[in-house]
Amino acid sequence: MSKLNAEERKVRDNDRFSQRVDERRVKGEDVVAYVLANNKAFKFLTKEEKFSFKERQATLQQEAIVKAKLREQQELEKIQAEFTEK
């Protein structure tokens, strides 16, 4: 197989992502979940799917922030407990 230049790789990858999104759409699978896992396929979503993607992405980011704050709070409580025991 000959080596592809950057432009040829980009075209090949775009074709693959487009095909995968179409296959999932035909099968009735969650296309947005696929794109959340692989952002390169975003440009192949429909307008409604892009809207759904952005909503779900925002929700996931909020959940990550909440988890990080909770983890930080638990660590602080653990450290405080260690100091009060001594």
VEXMAR-522579 format. One record per residue: residue number from 1; residue in one letter; z, y, x of N, C-alpha, C, O in turn. Coordinates in nm, 2 decimals. Example, Ala and Ser with C-alpha at 12.3 -4.5 7.8 and 13.67 -1.06 7.14 Angstrom:
2
<r num="1" residu="A" n_c3="0.78" n_c2="-0.57" n_c1="1.32" ca_c3="0.78" ca_c2="-0.45" ca_c1="1.23" c_c3="0.78" c_c2="-0.33" c_c1="1.32" o_c3="0.85" o_c2="-0.33" o_c1="1.42"/>
<r num="2" residu="S" n_c3="0.71" n_c2="-0.22" n_c1="1.28" ca_c3="0.71" ca_c2="-0.11" ca_c1="1.37" c_c3="0.79" c_c2="0.00" c_c1="1.29" o_c3="0.80" o_c2="0.11" o_c1="1.34"/>
***
This chain:
86
<r num="1" residu="M" n_c3="0.00" n_c2="-0.12" n_c1="0.08" ca_c3="0.00" ca_c2="0.00" ca_c1="0.00" c_c3="0.00" c_c2="0.12" c_c1="0.09" o_c3="0.08" o_c2="0.13" o_c1="0.18"/>
<r num="2" residu="S" n_c3="-0.09" n_c2="0.21" n_c1="0.06" ca_c3="-0.09" ca_c2="0.33" ca_c1="0.14" c_c3="0.02" c_c2="0.43" c_c1="0.10" o_c3="0.07" o_c2="0.43" o_c1="-0.01"/>
<r num="3" residu="K" n_c3="0.05" n_c2="0.51" n_c1="0.20" ca_c3="0.16" ca_c2="0.61" ca_c1="0.17" c_c3="0.11" c_c2="0.72" c_c1="0.09" o_c3="-0.01" o_c2="0.77" o_c1="0.11"/>
<r num="4" residu="L" n_c3="0.19" n_c2="0.76" n_c1="-0.01" ca_c3="0.15" ca_c2="0.87" ca_c1="-0.10" c_c3="0.21" c_c2="1.00" c_c1="-0.04" o_c3="0.31" o_c2="1.01" o_c1="0.01"/>
<r num="5" residu="N" n_c3="0.13" n_c2="1.11" n_c1="-0.06" ca_c3="0.19" ca_c2="1.24" ca_c1="-0.03" c_c3="0.28" c_c2="1.28" c_c1="-0.14" o_c3="0.29" o_c2="1.22" o_c1="-0.24"/>
<r num="6" residu="A" n_c3="0.34" n_c2="1.40" n_c1="-0.12" ca_c3="0.44" ca_c2="1.44" ca_c1="-0.21" c_c3="0.39" c_c2="1.47" c_c1="-0.35" o_c3="0.45" o_c2="1.43" o_c1="-0.45"/>
<r num="7" residu="E" n_c3="0.27" n_c2="1.52" n_c1="-0.36" ca_c3="0.21" ca_c2="1.55" ca_c1="-0.49" c_c3="0.17" c_c2="1.42" c_c1="-0.56" o_c3="0.19" o_c2="1.41" o_c1="-0.69"/>
<r num="8" residu="E" n_c3="0.12" n_c2="1.32" n_c1="-0.49" ca_c3="0.09" ca_c2="1.19" ca_c1="-0.55" c_c3="0.22" c_c2="1.12" c_c1="-0.60" o_c3="0.22" o_c2="1.06" o_c1="-0.71"/>
<r num="9" residu="R" n_c3="0.32" n_c2="1.13" n_c1="-0.52" ca_c3="0.45" ca_c2="1.07" ca_c1="-0.57" c_c3="0.50" c_c2="1.14" c_c1="-0.69" o_c3="0.55" o_c2="1.07" o_c1="-0.78"/>
<r num="10" residu="K" n_c3="0.49" n_c2="1.27" n_c1="-0.70" ca_c3="0.54" ca_c2="1.34" ca_c1="-0.81" c_c3="0.46" c_c2="1.30" c_c1="-0.94" o_c3="0.52" o_c2="1.28" o_c1="-1.04"/>
<r num="11" residu="V" n_c3="0.33" n_c2="1.29" n_c1="-0.93" ca_c3="0.25" ca_c2="1.25" ca_c1="-1.04" c_c3="0.29" c_c2="1.10" c_c1="-1.08" o_c3="0.30" o_c2="1.08" o_c1="-1.20"/>
<r num="12" residu="R" n_c3="0.30" n_c2="1.02" n_c1="-0.98" ca_c3="0.34" ca_c2="0.88" ca_c1="-1.01" c_c3="0.47" c_c2="0.87" c_c1="-1.08" o_c3="0.49" o_c2="0.80" o_c1="-1.18"/>
<r num="13" residu="D" n_c3="0.57" n_c2="0.94" n_c1="-1.03" ca_c3="0.71" ca_c2="0.94" ca_c1="-1.09" c_c3="0.70" c_c2="1.00" c_c1="-1.23" o_c3="0.77" o_c2="0.95" o_c1="-1.32"/>
<r num="14" residu="N" n_c3="0.63" n_c2="1.11" n_c1="-1.25" ca_c3="0.62" ca_c2="1.17" ca_c1="-1.39" c_c3="0.56" c_c2="1.07" c_c1="-1.48" o_c3="0.61" o_c2="1.06" o_c1="-1.60"/>
<r num="15" residu="D" n_c3="0.46" n_c2="1.00" n_c1="-1.44" ca_c3="0.40" ca_c2="0.90" ca_c1="-1.53" c_c3="0.50" c_c2="0.79" c_c1="-1.56" o_c3="0.50" o_c2="0.75" o_c1="-1.68"/>
<r num="16" residu="R" n_c3="0.57" n_c2="0.75" n_c1="-1.47" ca_c3="0.67" ca_c2="0.64" ca_c1="-1.49" c_c3="0.78" c_c2="0.69" c_c1="-1.59" o_c3="0.82" o_c2="0.62" o_c1="-1.68"/>
<r num="17" residu="F" n_c3="0.83" n_c2="0.81" n_c1="-1.57" ca_c3="0.94" ca_c2="0.86" ca_c1="-1.66" c_c3="0.88" c_c2="0.88" c_c1="-1.80" o_c3="0.95" o_c2="0.85" o_c1="-1.89"/>
<r num="18" residu="S" n_c3="0.76" n_c2="0.93" n_c1="-1.81" ca_c3="0.70" ca_c2="0.95" ca_c1="-1.94" c_c3="0.69" c_c2="0.82" c_c1="-2.01" o_c3="0.72" o_c2="0.81" o_c1="-2.13"/>
<r num="19" residu="Q" n_c3="0.64" n_c2="0.72" n_c1="-1.94" ca_c3="0.62" ca_c2="0.58" ca_c1="-2.00" c_c3="0.76" c_c2="0.53" c_c1="-2.04" o_c3="0.77" o_c2="0.47" o_c1="-2.15"/>
<r num="20" residu="R" n_c3="0.86" n_c2="0.54" n_c1="-1.96" ca_c3="0.99" ca_c2="0.49" ca_c1="-1.99" c_c3="1.05" c_c2="0.55" c_c1="-2.11" o_c3="1.11" o_c2="0.49" o_c1="-2.20"/>
<r num="21" residu="V" n_c3="1.04" n_c2="0.69" n_c1="-2.12" ca_c3="1.09" ca_c2="0.76" ca_c1="-2.24" c_c3="1.01" c_c2="0.71" c_c1="-2.36" o_c3="1.07" o_c2="0.69" o_c1="-2.47"/>
<r num="22" residu="D" n_c3="0.88" n_c2="0.70" n_c1="-2.35" ca_c3="0.80" ca_c2="0.66" ca_c1="-2.47" c_c3="0.84" c_c2="0.52" c_c1="-2.51" o_c3="0.85" o_c2="0.49" o_c1="-2.63"/>
<r num="23" residu="E" n_c3="0.86" n_c2="0.43" n_c1="-2.42" ca_c3="0.90" ca_c2="0.29" ca_c1="-2.45" c_c3="1.03" c_c2="0.29" c_c1="-2.52" o_c3="1.05" o_c2="0.22" o_c1="-2.62"/>
<r num="24" residu="R" n_c3="1.13" n_c2="0.37" n_c1="-2.48" ca_c3="1.26" ca_c2="0.37" ca_c1="-2.54" c_c3="1.25" c_c2="0.43" c_c1="-2.68" o_c3="1.32" o_c2="0.38" o_c1="-2.77"/>
<r num="25" residu="R" n_c3="1.17" n_c2="0.53" n_c1="-2.69" ca_c3="1.15" ca_c2="0.59" ca_c1="-2.82" c_c3="1.09" c_c2="0.49" c_c1="-2.92" o_c3="1.13" o_c2="0.49" o_c1="-3.04"/>
<r num="26" residu="V" n_c3="0.99" n_c2="0.42" n_c1="-2.88" ca_c3="0.92" ca_c2="0.32" ca_c1="-2.96" c_c3="1.02" c_c2="0.21" c_c1="-3.00" o_c3="1.02" o_c2="0.16" o_c1="-3.12"/>
<r num="27" residu="K" n_c3="1.11" n_c2="0.16" n_c1="-2.91" ca_c3="1.21" ca_c2="0.06" ca_c1="-2.94" c_c3="1.32" c_c2="0.11" c_c1="-3.03" o_c3="1.40" o_c2="0.03" o_c1="-3.08"/>
<r num="28" residu="G" n_c3="1.33" n_c2="0.24" n_c1="-3.04" ca_c3="1.44" ca_c2="0.30" ca_c1="-3.12" c_c3="1.57" c_c2="0.31" c_c1="-3.04" o_c3="1.67" o_c2="0.33" o_c1="-3.10"/>
<r num="29" residu="E" n_c3="1.56" n_c2="0.31" n_c1="-2.91" ca_c3="1.67" ca_c2="0.33" ca_c1="-2.83" c_c3="1.71" c_c2="0.47" c_c1="-2.82" o_c3="1.63" o_c2="0.56" o_c1="-2.85"/>
<r num="30" residu="D" n_c3="1.83" n_c2="0.50" n_c1="-2.76" ca_c3="1.88" ca_c2="0.64" ca_c1="-2.75" c_c3="1.81" c_c2="0.70" c_c1="-2.62" o_c3="1.85" o_c2="0.68" o_c1="-2.51"/>
<r num="31" residu="V" n_c3="1.71" n_c2="0.78" n_c1="-2.65" ca_c3="1.63" ca_c2="0.84" ca_c1="-2.54" c_c3="1.72" c_c2="0.94" c_c1="-2.47" o_c3="1.71" o_c2="0.96" o_c1="-2.35"/>
<r num="32" residu="V" n_c3="1.80" n_c2="1.01" n_c1="-2.54" ca_c3="1.89" ca_c2="1.12" ca_c1="-2.48" c_c3="1.99" c_c2="1.06" c_c1="-2.38" o_c3="2.01" o_c2="1.11" o_c1="-2.28"/>
<r num="33" residu="A" n_c3="2.04" n_c2="0.94" n_c1="-2.41" ca_c3="2.13" ca_c2="0.87" ca_c1="-2.32" c_c3="2.06" c_c2="0.84" c_c1="-2.19" o_c3="2.12" o_c2="0.85" o_c1="-2.08"/>
<r num="34" residu="Y" n_c3="1.94" n_c2="0.80" n_c1="-2.20" ca_c3="1.86" ca_c2="0.77" ca_c1="-2.08" c_c3="1.84" c_c2="0.89" c_c1="-2.00" o_c3="1.85" o_c2="0.89" o_c1="-1.88"/>
<r num="35" residu="V" n_c3="1.81" n_c2="1.00" n_c1="-2.06" ca_c3="1.79" ca_c2="1.13" ca_c1="-1.99" c_c3="1.92" c_c2="1.18" c_c1="-1.93" o_c3="1.92" o_c2="1.24" o_c1="-1.83"/>
<r num="36" residu="L" n_c3="2.03" n_c2="1.16" n_c1="-2.00" ca_c3="2.16" ca_c2="1.20" ca_c1="-1.94" c_c3="2.19" c_c2="1.12" c_c1="-1.81" o_c3="2.25" o_c2="1.18" o_c1="-1.72"/>
<r num="37" residu="A" n_c3="2.14" n_c2="1.00" n_c1="-1.80" ca_c3="2.16" ca_c2="0.92" ca_c1="-1.68" c_c3="2.05" c_c2="0.96" c_c1="-1.58" o_c3="2.07" o_c2="0.94" o_c1="-1.46"/>
<r num="38" residu="N" n_c3="1.94" n_c2="1.01" n_c1="-1.62" ca_c3="1.83" ca_c2="1.04" ca_c1="-1.53" c_c3="1.77" c_c2="1.17" c_c1="-1.57" o_c3="1.67" o_c2="1.17" o_c1="-1.65"/>
<r num="39" residu="N" n_c3="1.81" n_c2="1.28" n_c1="-1.51" ca_c3="1.77" ca_c2="1.41" ca_c1="-1.55" c_c3="1.62" c_c2="1.44" c_c1="-1.53" o_c3="1.56" o_c2="1.53" o_c1="-1.59"/>
<r num="40" residu="K" n_c3="1.56" n_c2="1.36" n_c1="-1.45" ca_c3="1.42" ca_c2="1.39" ca_c1="-1.42" c_c3="1.33" c_c2="1.36" c_c1="-1.54" o_c3="1.21" o_c2="1.41" o_c1="-1.54"/>
<r num="41" residu="A" n_c3="1.38" n_c2="1.29" n_c1="-1.63" ca_c3="1.30" ca_c2="1.26" ca_c1="-1.75" c_c3="1.31" c_c2="1.36" c_c1="-1.86" o_c3="1.25" o_c2="1.35" o_c1="-1.97"/>
<r num="42" residu="F" n_c3="1.39" n_c2="1.47" n_c1="-1.84" ca_c3="1.42" ca_c2="1.57" ca_c1="-1.94" c_c3="1.29" c_c2="1.63" c_c1="-1.99" o_c3="1.28" o_c2="1.66" o_c1="-2.11"/>
<r num="43" residu="K" n_c3="1.19" n_c2="1.66" n_c1="-1.91" ca_c3="1.07" ca_c2="1.73" ca_c1="-1.96" c_c3="0.99" c_c2="1.65" c_c1="-2.05" o_c3="0.89" o_c2="1.70" o_c1="-2.11"/>
<r num="44" residu="F" n_c3="1.02" n_c2="1.52" n_c1="-2.07" ca_c3="0.94" ca_c2="1.44" ca_c1="-2.16" c_c3="1.01" c_c2="1.42" c_c1="-2.30" o_c3="0.96" o_c2="1.35" o_c1="-2.38"/>
<r num="45" residu="L" n_c3="1.12" n_c2="1.49" n_c1="-2.32" ca_c3="1.18" ca_c2="1.49" ca_c1="-2.45" c_c3="1.12" c_c2="1.58" c_c1="-2.55" o_c3="1.05" o_c2="1.68" o_c1="-2.51"/>
<r num="46" residu="T" n_c3="1.13" n_c2="1.55" n_c1="-2.68" ca_c3="1.09" ca_c2="1.65" ca_c1="-2.78" c_c3="1.18" c_c2="1.76" c_c1="-2.79" o_c3="1.29" o_c2="1.76" o_c1="-2.73"/>
<r num="47" residu="K" n_c3="1.15" n_c2="1.86" n_c1="-2.87" ca_c3="1.24" ca_c2="1.98" ca_c1="-2.88" c_c3="1.37" c_c2="1.94" c_c1="-2.94" o_c3="1.47" o_c2="1.99" o_c1="-2.89"/>
<r num="48" residu="E" n_c3="1.37" n_c2="1.86" n_c1="-3.04" ca_c3="1.49" ca_c2="1.81" ca_c1="-3.10" c_c3="1.58" c_c2="1.73" c_c1="-3.01" o_c3="1.70" o_c2="1.74" o_c1="-3.00"/>
<r num="49" residu="E" n_c3="1.51" n_c2="1.64" n_c1="-2.93" ca_c3="1.59" ca_c2="1.56" ca_c1="-2.83" c_c3="1.65" c_c2="1.65" c_c1="-2.72" o_c3="1.76" o_c2="1.62" o_c1="-2.67"/>
<r num="50" residu="K" n_c3="1.57" n_c2="1.75" n_c1="-2.68" ca_c3="1.63" ca_c2="1.85" ca_c1="-2.58" c_c3="1.75" c_c2="1.92" c_c1="-2.63" o_c3="1.85" o_c2="1.93" o_c1="-2.56"/>
<r num="51" residu="F" n_c3="1.75" n_c2="1.96" n_c1="-2.76" ca_c3="1.86" ca_c2="2.02" ca_c1="-2.82" c_c3="1.98" c_c2="1.93" c_c1="-2.82" o_c3="2.09" o_c2="1.96" o_c1="-2.79"/>
<r num="52" residu="S" n_c3="1.96" n_c2="1.80" n_c1="-2.86" ca_c3="2.06" ca_c2="1.70" ca_c1="-2.86" c_c3="2.12" c_c2="1.67" c_c1="-2.72" o_c3="2.24" o_c2="1.66" o_c1="-2.70"/>
<r num="53" residu="F" n_c3="2.03" n_c2="1.67" n_c1="-2.63" ca_c3="2.06" ca_c2="1.65" ca_c1="-2.49" c_c3="2.16" c_c2="1.76" c_c1="-2.44" o_c3="2.26" o_c2="1.73" o_c1="-2.38"/>
<r num="54" residu="K" n_c3="2.13" n_c2="1.88" n_c1="-2.47" ca_c3="2.21" ca_c2="1.99" ca_c1="-2.42" c_c3="2.35" c_c2="1.99" c_c1="-2.49" o_c3="2.45" o_c2="2.02" o_c1="-2.43"/>
<r num="55" residu="E" n_c3="2.35" n_c2="1.95" n_c1="-2.62" ca_c3="2.48" ca_c2="1.94" ca_c1="-2.69" c_c3="2.57" c_c2="1.83" c_c1="-2.63" o_c3="2.68" o_c2="1.85" o_c1="-2.60"/>
<r num="56" residu="R" n_c3="2.51" n_c2="1.72" n_c1="-2.60" ca_c3="2.58" ca_c2="1.60" ca_c1="-2.55" c_c3="2.62" c_c2="1.63" c_c1="-2.41" o_c3="2.73" o_c2="1.59" o_c1="-2.36"/>
<r num="57" residu="Q" n_c3="2.54" n_c2="1.70" n_c1="-2.33" ca_c3="2.57" ca_c2="1.73" ca_c1="-2.19" c_c3="2.69" c_c2="1.83" c_c1="-2.19" o_c3="2.78" o_c2="1.81" o_c1="-2.11"/>
<r num="58" residu="A" n_c3="2.69" n_c2="1.93" n_c1="-2.28" ca_c3="2.80" ca_c2="2.02" ca_c1="-2.29" c_c3="2.93" c_c2="1.95" c_c1="-2.32" o_c3="3.04" o_c2="1.98" o_c1="-2.27"/>
<r num="59" residu="T" n_c3="2.92" n_c2="1.85" n_c1="-2.42" ca_c3="3.04" ca_c2="1.77" ca_c1="-2.46" c_c3="3.09" c_c2="1.69" c_c1="-2.34" o_c3="3.21" o_c2="1.69" o_c1="-2.32"/>
<r num="60" residu="L" n_c3="3.00" n_c2="1.63" n_c1="-2.27" ca_c3="3.04" ca_c2="1.55" ca_c1="-2.15" c_c3="3.11" c_c2="1.64" c_c1="-2.04" o_c3="3.21" o_c2="1.60" o_c1="-1.98"/>
<r num="61" residu="Q" n_c3="3.06" n_c2="1.76" n_c1="-2.02" ca_c3="3.12" ca_c2="1.85" ca_c1="-1.93" c_c3="3.26" c_c2="1.89" c_c1="-1.97" o_c3="3.35" o_c2="1.90" o_c1="-1.89"/>
<r num="62" residu="Q" n_c3="3.27" n_c2="1.92" n_c1="-2.10" ca_c3="3.41" ca_c2="1.96" ca_c1="-2.15" c_c3="3.50" c_c2="1.84" c_c1="-2.13" o_c3="3.62" o_c2="1.86" o_c1="-2.09"/>
<r num="63" residu="E" n_c3="3.46" n_c2="1.72" n_c1="-2.16" ca_c3="3.55" ca_c2="1.60" ca_c1="-2.15" c_c3="3.59" c_c2="1.59" c_c1="-2.00" o_c3="3.70" o_c2="1.55" o_c1="-1.97"/>
<r num="64" residu="A" n_c3="3.50" n_c2="1.61" n_c1="-1.91" ca_c3="3.52" ca_c2="1.60" ca_c1="-1.77" c_c3="3.63" c_c2="1.70" c_c1="-1.72" o_c3="3.72" o_c2="1.67" o_c1="-1.64"/>
<r num="65" residu="I" n_c3="3.61" n_c2="1.82" n_c1="-1.78" ca_c3="3.71" ca_c2="1.93" ca_c1="-1.74" c_c3="3.85" c_c2="1.89" c_c1="-1.80" o_c3="3.95" o_c2="1.91" o_c1="-1.73"/>
<r num="66" residu="V" n_c3="3.85" n_c2="1.84" n_c1="-1.92" ca_c3="3.98" ca_c2="1.80" ca_c1="-1.98" c_c3="4.05" c_c2="1.69" c_c1="-1.90" o_c3="4.17" o_c2="1.70" o_c1="-1.87"/>
<r num="67" residu="K" n_c3="3.97" n_c2="1.59" n_c1="-1.86" ca_c3="4.02" ca_c2="1.48" ca_c1="-1.78" c_c3="4.07" c_c2="1.53" c_c1="-1.64" o_c3="4.18" o_c2="1.49" o_c1="-1.60"/>
<r num="68" residu="A" n_c3="4.00" n_c2="1.62" n_c1="-1.58" ca_c3="4.04" ca_c2="1.67" ca_c1="-1.45" c_c3="4.17" c_c2="1.75" c_c1="-1.46" o_c3="4.26" o_c2="1.74" o_c1="-1.38"/>
<r num="69" residu="K" n_c3="4.18" n_c2="1.83" n_c1="-1.57" ca_c3="4.31" ca_c2="1.91" ca_c1="-1.59" c_c3="4.42" c_c2="1.81" c_c1="-1.62" o_c3="4.53" o_c2="1.83" o_c1="-1.57"/>
<r num="70" residu="L" n_c3="4.40" n_c2="1.71" n_c1="-1.70" ca_c3="4.50" ca_c2="1.61" ca_c1="-1.73" c_c3="4.55" c_c2="1.54" c_c1="-1.60" o_c3="4.67" o_c2="1.52" o_c1="-1.58"/>
<r num="71" residu="R" n_c3="4.45" n_c2="1.50" n_c1="-1.52" ca_c3="4.48" ca_c2="1.43" ca_c1="-1.39" c_c3="4.57" c_c2="1.53" c_c1="-1.30" o_c3="4.66" o_c2="1.48" o_c1="-1.24"/>
<r num="72" residu="E" n_c3="4.53" n_c2="1.65" n_c1="-1.29" ca_c3="4.60" ca_c2="1.75" ca_c1="-1.21" c_c3="4.74" c_c2="1.77" c_c1="-1.26" o_c3="4.83" o_c2="1.78" o_c1="-1.19"/>
<r num="73" residu="Q" n_c3="4.76" n_c2="1.78" n_c1="-1.40" ca_c3="4.89" ca_c2="1.79" ca_c1="-1.46" c_c3="4.97" c_c2="1.67" c_c1="-1.43" o_c3="5.09" o_c2="1.68" o_c1="-1.40"/>
<r num="74" residu="Q" n_c3="4.92" n_c2="1.55" n_c1="-1.43" ca_c3="4.99" ca_c2="1.43" ca_c1="-1.40" c_c3="5.04" c_c2="1.43" c_c1="-1.26" o_c3="5.15" o_c2="1.38" o_c1="-1.23"/>
<r num="75" residu="E" n_c3="4.95" n_c2="1.47" n_c1="-1.17" ca_c3="4.99" ca_c2="1.47" ca_c1="-1.03" c_c3="5.10" c_c2="1.57" c_c1="-1.00" o_c3="5.19" o_c2="1.55" o_c1="-0.93"/>
<r num="76" residu="L" n_c3="5.09" n_c2="1.69" n_c1="-1.07" ca_c3="5.20" ca_c2="1.79" ca_c1="-1.05" c_c3="5.33" c_c2="1.73" c_c1="-1.11" o_c3="5.44" o_c2="1.75" o_c1="-1.04"/>
<r num="77" residu="E" n_c3="5.33" n_c2="1.67" n_c1="-1.22" ca_c3="5.45" ca_c2="1.61" ca_c1="-1.28" c_c3="5.51" c_c2="1.50" c_c1="-1.18" o_c3="5.63" o_c2="1.49" o_c1="-1.17"/>
<r num="78" residu="K" n_c3="5.42" n_c2="1.42" n_c1="-1.12" ca_c3="5.46" ca_c2="1.32" ca_c1="-1.03" c_c3="5.53" c_c2="1.38" c_c1="-0.91" o_c3="5.63" o_c2="1.33" o_c1="-0.86"/>
<r num="79" residu="I" n_c3="5.47" n_c2="1.49" n_c1="-0.85" ca_c3="5.53" ca_c2="1.56" ca_c1="-0.74" c_c3="5.66" c_c2="1.62" c_c1="-0.77" o_c3="5.76" o_c2="1.61" o_c1="-0.70"/>
<r num="80" residu="Q" n_c3="5.67" n_c2="1.68" n_c1="-0.89" ca_c3="5.80" ca_c2="1.74" ca_c1="-0.94" c_c3="5.90" c_c2="1.63" c_c1="-0.95" o_c3="6.02" o_c2="1.66" o_c1="-0.92"/>
<r num="81" residu="A" n_c3="5.87" n_c2="1.52" n_c1="-1.00" ca_c3="5.96" ca_c2="1.41" ca_c1="-1.02" c_c3="6.01" c_c2="1.36" c_c1="-0.89" o_c3="6.13" o_c2="1.33" o_c1="-0.88"/>
<r num="82" residu="E" n_c3="5.93" n_c2="1.36" n_c1="-0.79" ca_c3="5.97" ca_c2="1.31" ca_c1="-0.65" c_c3="6.07" c_c2="1.41" c_c1="-0.60" o_c3="6.17" o_c2="1.37" o_c1="-0.53"/>
<r num="83" residu="F" n_c3="6.05" n_c2="1.54" n_c1="-0.62" ca_c3="6.14" ca_c2="1.64" ca_c1="-0.56" c_c3="6.27" c_c2="1.64" c_c1="-0.63" o_c3="6.38" o_c2="1.66" o_c1="-0.57"/>
<r num="84" residu="T" n_c3="6.27" n_c2="1.62" n_c1="-0.76" ca_c3="6.40" ca_c2="1.62" ca_c1="-0.84" c_c3="6.48" c_c2="1.50" c_c1="-0.81" o_c3="6.60" o_c2="1.50" o_c1="-0.83"/>
<r num="85" residu="E" n_c3="6.42" n_c2="1.39" n_c1="-0.77" ca_c3="6.49" ca_c2="1.27" ca_c1="-0.74" c_c3="6.57" c_c2="1.28" c_c1="-0.61" o_c3="6.68" o_c2="1.22" o_c1="-0.60"/>
<r num="86" residu="K" n_c3="6.53" n_c2="1.36" n_c1="-0.52" ca_c3="6.59" ca_c2="1.37" ca_c1="-0.39" c_c3="6.71" c_c2="1.47" c_c1="-0.39" o_c3="6.77" o_c2="1.49" o_c1="-0.29"/>
***
